């Protein structure tokens, strides 16, 4: 497995092309060689590939515009070809439990178009995906069972799995072969409040998480911290990098 940075963590620094380039350099200086593009300003695929190569980085996943995916999935796939990125992700779907049939109707054609172009549609969970459908299954498990592995992959998220009342390493093993990319962030709990923390500073057992990811055939473990709670987000990325590197992840 390879360790990477989800650039949504530092999205406030990626509002211009100059900011994206500076961010890529800073992330590379921390030691990351893998990134996910998410939450940035628009960019040209060829431009991004040039900057990735300049700083010795590879983009393995994006969270991309739902409107563009739905309007012209083939064009979206071809743009990802420009920077050699196979996995194209949907970051969220509002009211997924109530609108599940709508999700399937809208995104099944996108999945098929990506598949024909040699790409994989990826779905990222939050807590709502662990709500149960009328058939008794949590949404995320019904997704797994309703779509083939070459139609939909999953970017499971340790924080949101635990937030949804599940045990991260157990859920990860349930998605063996379905999650080439994983999001990792830690959880702090104070009373009824939950806080996102750098890896190793909260309550999640990441030795078990990494073992489960190995068993699940995960290729990329991507550090993400949506909210850094007054800490510098680059410092948070380094704290997580250092901890995961101490567990043998590179």
Buried (B, 14 or more C-beta within 10 A) or exposed (E): BBBBBBBBBBBEBBEEBEBBBBBBEBBBEBBBBBBBBBBBEEBEBEBBBEBBEEBEBBBBBBBBEBEEBEEBBEEBBEBBBBBEBBBBBBBBBEEBBEEBEEBBEBBBEBBBBBBEBEBBBBBBBBBBBBBEBEEEBBBBBBBBEEBEEEBBBBBBBBBBBBBBEBBBBEBBBBBEEBBBBBBBBBBBEEEEEBBBBBBBBBEBEBEBBBBBBEEBEBBBBBBBBBEBEEEEBBEBBBBBBBBBEEBEBE
